[in-house]
Amino acid sequence: MRLNSNPCLILIIFFVQTKICFSQTSTPFLVLPLTTQEIPPGSFPRSPNKLPFQHNVSLTVSLSVGSPPQNVSMVIDTGSELSWLHCNKTENYPLTFDPTRSSSYKPIPCSSPTCTNQTQDFTIPASCDPNNLCHATLSYADASSSEGNLAFDTFFIGSSDISGLVFGCMDSSFSSNTDEDSKNTGLMGMNRGSLSFVSQMEFPKFSYCISGYDSPGLLLLGDSNFSFVSPLNYTPLINISTPLPYFDRVAYTVRLEGIKVSDKLVPIPKSVFEPDHTGAGQTMVDSGTQFTFLLGPAYTALRNEFLNQTTSVLKVLEDGNFVFQGAMDLCYLVPLRQEKLPKLPDVSLVFEGAEMSVSGESLLYRVPGEVRGNDSVHCFTFGNSELLGVEAFVIGHHHQQNVWMEFDLHKSRIGLAQARCDLATQRFSFAA
C-alpha cells in the first residue's frame, strides 16, 4: 500500500473536489466532499448487526478504482467493515465496477492469510469458491444479500493512489428495492475491523462534518488540527477482548451515561445503559443509520419527558396504527401553512466526557407524503430499537449534523464539538 500526495492540491474529479493537504506537523491528510443523498425507503440493505428498517438518507462520496480508474460512488458507513462494489452490471445494477477493465485487479485466493485471518469478524465466515478464490457472503436483516470475491485493487482519492486495497467485488445481489439500491456503486466500510477502508489506509484518525440537507459536508482522512473547529470533548471507545454473542467488537462503541431534556436529567437507571453478560445493550456511533435508536426503557422515559415538555406547543398524532419506520411512535400534527416549528426543548445525550446536543428541527422529521387533513406529520427523531428486534443503542447521522466528529483510532476515542459544517466545507472550497 502506498500513498502519494501533493500538498494543498485541489483536483476536480467527477464534478467533485478532493483536497490533499499537510497539517502543521507535515502529516498528509485527505479531504473529500460528503454528499447527503435523499433515497426513498427500501434503498439500501442493512447488515445483521444493524437496524433492519430502510433508511431514506445516505452519506456518499465519489472516488475512482482500478487501472485505468473507473468512477464509483460509495455510501459511508462507520457500522460496516468490508467495502464493496457491484461488479456484475445488470438491469437492476447499472452502476458497477468492471474488474476485467482493470489491470491492477487481483482476486484473493482462499488460502491467502487475508482470507483466513482477516475475515474473522464477518458475520458469515469467508469460504472458497469453485476457483479457490476467497468468497464473501453478506447477509442482511431485511432478507437482502450480496456475495462475491475479495480482491485487491488501486483506489484513487484526488491525486493519491492506494494500491492493494482489499474490497468485495460483488457479482450477485438480492434487494427488496433494487430501483433505489442501484443509485450507488457500493459501500465504504469504516469501522474498526482489519479490512475496513480506514484500517487499511492506516490513518491515525478520520473526521467528518455533516451539513444540513441543503449543503454538502466533508470527510477528512488523516490527522489534522483546525483553528476554526472548537476544542473537542472526547469520549473513550469501549474495547472488550472476550467475544460476546451480541457485542460488535469492531463497532465504535461508547459509554452512554444519561439523557437530558432541557437540562433536566431523565430518570433512567444507570444499569439500562450497561451491556449485559451477552453484550446486548452497547452504544454504537453509526453513520450508516439515519436516526437514533434507544433500548425500550430509555426510549420510553425520553419519550414521556419530551411529550410532557411539548404538550403546550405541539399537537400529538393520535393514531396507534402509525409507527414511523417501525420504531418511532411519537408523532405530531403540524399545520401545512406553518413555516417553522415552535421552540422545542433540547435533547442531550450524555456520554463519558462529552455531550451531544440535539435541538430545533433536528428533533422532528417531516414524514414525506404523510398528510392528515390540513396537517403534515412530524415524528420524534428518536426510536425504540427493541421494536426492531435490535438490542443496542445506535447514534445515527441525523443527530450528528453540524457536529465535528473525530474518530481517533490511535487513542481509541471519539471527539465531538458543535460546528457550522457548511462553513467548514466552504473553507475547503467544496460549497455547492
C-alpha positions in Angstrom: 0.0 0.0 0.0 1.3 3.4 -0.9 0.0 6.9 -0.6 1.3 9.6 -2.9 0.2 13.2 -2.0 1.0 16.7 -3.2 0.5 19.4 -0.5 -2.6 21.6 -0.8 -3.6 20.4 -4.3 -7.2 20.9 -5.3 -8.2 18.4 -8.0 -11.6 18.3 -9.9 -12.7 14.8 -10.3 -16.2 13.6 -11.5 -17.6 17.1 -10.7 -16.5 17.0 -7.1 -13.3 18.3 -5.4 -10.8 16.5 -3.3 -8.1 18.4 -1.4 -4.9 16.9 -0.2 -3.0 19.0 2.4 -0.4 18.8 5.1 -1.1 19.8 8.7 1.2 21.8 10.8 3.1 18.6 11.7 3.6 17.8 8.0 1.3 14.8 8.2 -0.7 14.4 5.0 -4.5 14.2 5.2 -7.3 13.9 2.6 -10.5 15.9 2.5 -13.5 14.8 0.4 -16.9 16.4 -0.1 -19.6 14.4 1.7 -23.0 14.4 0.0 -26.3 13.9 1.7 -28.4 11.9 -0.8 -32.1 11.6 -0.5 -33.2 8.0 -1.1 -36.8 6.8 -0.6 -37.4 3.9 1.8 -36.1 0.5 0.7 -32.9 1.8 -0.8 -30.0 0.1 0.9 -29.7 -3.3 2.6 -28.6 -3.4 6.2 -26.3 -5.9 7.8 -27.4 -8.2 10.6 -25.9 -6.2 13.3 -27.6 -3.0 12.0 -31.2 -1.9 12.2 -33.4 -3.9 9.9 -35.5 -1.0 8.6 -34.8 1.0 5.4 -33.3 4.5 5.7 -34.1 7.3 3.3 -30.9 9.4 3.6 -27.4 8.2 3.0 -24.0 9.9 3.0 -22.0 9.3 -0.1 -18.5 10.1 -1.5 -17.2 9.8 -5.0 -13.8 8.4 -6.0 -12.3 6.0 -8.6 -11.0 2.5 -8.6 -8.8 0.4 -10.9 -6.3 0.9 -13.7 -7.4 2.8 -15.6 -9.6 4.5 -13.0 -13.4 3.9 -13.0 -15.7 6.3 -11.3 -17.7 5.0 -8.3 -19.9 6.4 -5.6 -19.9 4.8 -2.2 -22.1 5.1 0.9 -20.0 6.0 4.1 -20.8 3.5 6.9 -19.0 3.5 10.2 -21.0 0.5 11.2 -19.7 -1.9 8.5 -16.3 -3.4 7.8 -15.9 -4.7 4.3 -16.0 -2.1 1.5 -17.6 -3.5 -1.6 -18.7 -2.6 -5.2 -21.3 -4.1 -7.5 -19.2 -5.9 -10.2 -21.9 -7.5 -12.3 -23.7 -5.0 -14.5 -27.4 -5.9 -14.8 -30.6 -4.0 -15.5 -31.0 -3.7 -11.7 -27.5 -2.5 -11.0 -26.3 -0.2 -13.8 -23.6 1.5 -11.7 -20.9 -1.1 -11.4 -17.1 -1.6 -11.3 -15.8 -3.8 -14.1 -12.8 -5.8 -12.9 -12.0 -7.1 -16.4 -11.1 -3.5 -17.4 -8.6 -3.1 -14.5 -5.0 -4.3 -15.0 -4.4 -3.8 -11.2 -7.3 -6.0 -10.1 -6.2 -9.2 -8.3 -8.6 -11.7 -6.8 -7.6 -13.1 -3.4 -7.2 -16.9 -3.1 -8.9 -18.6 -0.2 -5.6 -19.9 1.1 -4.3 -16.3 1.5 -3.8 -15.0 5.1 -6.1 -12.1 4.1 -8.9 -14.6 3.6 -8.1 -17.0 6.5 -7.1 -14.5 9.2 -8.7 -11.1 8.5 -12.3 -12.1 7.9 -12.9 -13.4 11.5 -15.3 -10.5 12.3 -17.5 -11.2 9.3 -21.0 -12.4 10.3 -20.7 -15.2 7.8 -17.2 -16.7 7.5 -15.5 -16.4 4.2 -15.3 -19.5 2.1 -13.7 -21.0 -1.1 -15.5 -20.7 -4.4 -15.0 -23.4 -7.2 -11.9 -21.5 -8.4 -10.4 -21.5 -5.0 -10.9 -17.7 -4.6 -11.9 -16.1 -1.3 -15.7 -15.7 -1.3 -17.7 -13.4 0.9 -21.4 -13.5 1.6 -23.1 -10.5 3.2 -26.5 -11.3 4.7 -29.0 -8.6 5.7 -31.8 -8.4 8.2 -34.3 -7.4 5.6 -33.6 -10.7 3.6 -31.3 -8.8 1.2 -27.9 -10.3 0.4 -24.8 -9.7 -1.6 -21.9 -12.0 -2.4 -18.8 -12.1 -4.4 -15.0 -12.4 -4.2 -12.5 -10.5 -2.2 -9.9 -8.8 -4.3 -7.0 -6.2 -4.3 -7.1 -3.1 -6.5 -6.0 0.5 -6.5 -8.3 3.2 -5.1 -7.7 6.8 -6.2 -8.7 9.8 -4.0 -7.7 13.0 -5.6 -4.0 12.8 -6.6 -3.5 10.0 -4.0 -3.5 6.3 -5.1 -3.8 3.5 -2.6 -2.6 0.2 -4.1 -3.5 -3.2 -2.8 -6.7 -2.2 -1.1 -9.0 -5.2 -0.2 -12.6 -4.9 -1.1 -15.5 -7.1 -2.1 -16.3 -7.4 -5.8 -19.9 -8.5 -5.7 -21.4 -10.4 -8.6 -24.7 -11.4 -7.0 -27.1 -9.3 -5.1 -30.7 -9.5 -3.9 -32.6 -6.5 -2.7 -36.2 -5.8 -1.9 -35.9 -2.5 -3.7 -33.3 -2.7 -6.5 -34.5 0.5 -8.1 -33.2 2.6 -5.2 -30.3 0.3 -4.3 -28.9 0.9 -7.8 -28.2 4.6 -7.1 -24.8 3.9 -5.7 -21.9 1.6 -6.8 -21.2 0.2 -3.3 -20.4 0.8 0.3 -17.3 2.1 2.1 -16.9 0.2 5.4 -15.3 2.5 8.1 -15.5 0.5 11.3 -12.5 -0.8 13.3 -12.3 -4.2 11.6 -9.0 -5.1 10.0 -10.4 -4.9 6.4 -12.3 -1.7 6.8 -11.3 1.2 4.5 -9.9 3.3 7.3 -7.9 0.4 8.8 -6.3 -0.4 5.6 -5.5 3.2 4.9 -3.6 3.3 8.3 -4.6 6.8 9.1 -4.4 7.6 12.8 -7.8 9.2 12.7 -10.6 10.4 10.5 -13.3 13.1 10.8 -16.5 14.2 9.2 -18.8 17.1 9.5 -22.4 16.6 8.2 -24.2 19.7 7.0 -28.0 20.0 6.6 -29.7 18.6 3.6 -29.2 21.8 1.5 -25.4 21.8 1.6 -22.6 19.3 1.4 -20.4 18.2 4.3 -16.9 16.9 4.3 -14.9 13.7 5.2 -11.3 14.1 6.3 -9.0 11.1 6.3 -5.9 11.7 8.5 -4.6 13.7 11.4 -5.1 17.5 11.4 -5.9 20.4 13.7 -8.0 23.4 12.5 -8.3 26.7 14.3 -11.9 27.1 13.1 -13.0 23.9 15.0 -14.0 24.4 18.6 -12.0 22.3 21.2 -13.2 18.8 21.1 -14.6 16.9 24.0 -13.6 13.2 23.9 -15.3 10.1 25.0 -13.4 6.8 25.1 -14.2 3.8 22.9 -15.2 0.7 24.7 -13.0 -2.3 24.0 -13.5 -5.9 25.1 -11.2 -8.8 24.5 -13.7 -11.6 25.1 -16.1 -12.3 22.2 -19.7 -12.0 23.3 -22.6 -13.1 21.1 -24.4 -9.7 20.9 -21.4 -7.3 21.2 -19.9 -5.9 17.9 -16.2 -5.6 18.9 -15.3 -3.6 15.8 -18.0 -1.0 16.1 -17.4 2.5 17.5 -18.8 1.7 21.0 -19.1 4.5 23.6 -20.5 4.7 27.1 -23.9 6.5 27.2 -24.4 7.7 30.8 -27.7 9.6 30.6 -30.2 11.7 28.6 -31.3 15.2 29.3 -34.3 17.2 28.1 -33.9 21.0 28.6 -31.1 20.3 31.0 -33.4 18.0 33.1 -31.8 14.6 33.5 -34.3 12.0 32.5 -34.7 9.4 35.4 -33.2 6.3 33.8 -31.4 3.7 35.9 -27.6 3.5 35.1 -28.0 -0.2 34.5 -30.1 0.4 31.4 -27.0 1.9 29.6 -24.7 -1.0 30.5 -24.3 -4.0 28.2 -25.4 -7.3 29.8 -23.4 -10.5 30.0 -24.3 -11.4 26.4 -23.0 -8.0 25.1 -26.5 -6.7 24.3 -27.0 -3.1 25.1 -23.9 -1.5 23.7 -24.0 2.1 22.3 -22.7 2.5 18.7 -22.0 5.6 16.7 -23.1 4.8 13.2 -23.0 7.0 10.1 -24.9 4.3 8.1 -28.1 4.7 10.3 -30.1 7.8 9.9 -31.9 8.3 13.2 -31.0 7.4 16.8 -32.5 4.4 18.5 -32.6 3.6 22.2 -33.4 0.5 24.2 -37.0 0.3 25.4 -36.7 1.6 29.0 -34.5 4.6 27.9 -36.7 5.4 24.9 -39.9 5.3 27.0 -38.5 7.6 29.6 -37.2 10.1 27.0 -40.5 9.9 25.0 -42.6 10.7 28.1 -40.4 13.6 29.2 -40.3 15.1 25.7 -44.0 14.7 25.4 -44.6 16.4 28.7 -42.5 19.4 27.7 -44.1 19.8 24.3 -47.9 19.3 25.0 -48.4 23.1 25.1 -46.8 23.8 21.7 -47.5 20.7 19.6 -50.5 18.5 18.8 -49.9 14.8 19.1 -50.9 12.5 16.3 -53.4 10.1 18.0 -53.1 7.1 15.7 -51.9 3.8 17.3 -51.5 2.2 13.9 -48.9 4.7 12.7 -45.3 4.0 13.7 -42.7 5.7 11.5 -40.1 3.2 10.3 -41.4 0.6 12.7 -39.9 2.2 15.8 -40.8 5.9 16.1 -44.3 6.2 17.7 -44.3 9.8 18.9 -45.5 11.9 16.1 -47.2 15.3 15.9 -49.5 17.2 13.6 -48.2 20.5 12.2 -50.4 22.8 10.1 -49.3 22.8 6.5 -49.4 26.6 6.4 -46.9 26.8 9.4 -43.5 27.5 8.0 -41.5 26.9 11.2 -41.7 24.6 14.2 -42.2 26.1 17.6 -39.3 26.3 20.1 -38.6 22.8 21.2 -36.7 21.6 24.3 -33.1 20.4 23.5 -32.3 16.7 24.0 -28.7 15.9 25.1 -27.0 12.6 25.0 -24.6 12.4 27.9 -21.5 10.3 27.2 -18.5 9.8 29.4 -16.6 13.0 28.9 -18.8 14.6 26.2 -22.3 15.5 25.3 -24.2 15.6 22.0 -27.0 18.2 22.0 -29.9 17.9 19.5 -32.1 20.9 19.0 -34.6 22.6 16.8 -35.7 21.0 13.6 -33.3 18.0 14.1 -35.7 16.8 16.8 -38.6 16.3 14.5 -38.7 14.8 11.0 -41.4 15.6 8.5 -42.6 12.3 7.1 -42.7 12.5 3.3 -46.1 12.3 1.7 -47.9 11.9 5.1 -50.7 14.4 5.4 -53.7 14.3 7.7 -56.3 16.9 6.7 -54.6 20.2 6.7 -51.7 18.9 8.8 -48.3 17.4 7.9 -46.9 14.6 10.2 -43.6 15.2 12.0 -42.1 12.4 14.1 -39.7 12.5 17.0 -36.3 11.5 15.7 -35.5 9.0 18.5 -36.9 5.5 18.1 -37.3 2.3 20.1 -34.7 -0.2 18.9 -36.4 -3.1 20.6 -39.4 -2.7 18.3 -37.0 -3.7 15.6 -35.5 -6.6 17.5 -32.2 -4.8 18.0 -30.6 -5.0 21.5 -28.4 -1.9 21.2 -28.3 1.9 21.3 -27.5 3.4 17.9 -26.5 7.0 17.4 -27.4 7.9 13.8 -26.1 10.5 11.5 -29.2 12.8 11.7 -28.1 13.8 15.2 -24.5 14.2 14.1 -25.4 17.1 11.8 -23.4 20.2 12.5 -21.1 18.3 14.9 -17.5 17.9 14.1 -17.0 14.1 14.6 -13.4 12.9 15.1 -12.6 9.2 15.3 -9.2 8.9 16.9 -8.1 5.3 16.2 -4.7 5.5 17.8 -6.0 6.9 21.1 -9.2 4.9 20.9 -11.7 7.7 21.4 -14.2 9.9 19.7 -14.1 13.7 19.8 -17.0 16.0 19.1 -17.9 19.7 19.1 -20.7 21.8 17.7 -19.7 23.2 14.3 -21.1 25.1 11.3 -20.4 22.3 8.8 -21.4 24.4 5.9 -18.8 27.0 6.8 -16.2 24.3 7.4 -17.0 22.9 3.9 -16.6 26.3 2.3 -13.1 26.6 3.8 -12.1 23.7 1.6 -13.9 25.2 -1.5 -16.5 22.4 -1.5 -19.5 24.5 -1.2 -22.2 23.9 -3.9 
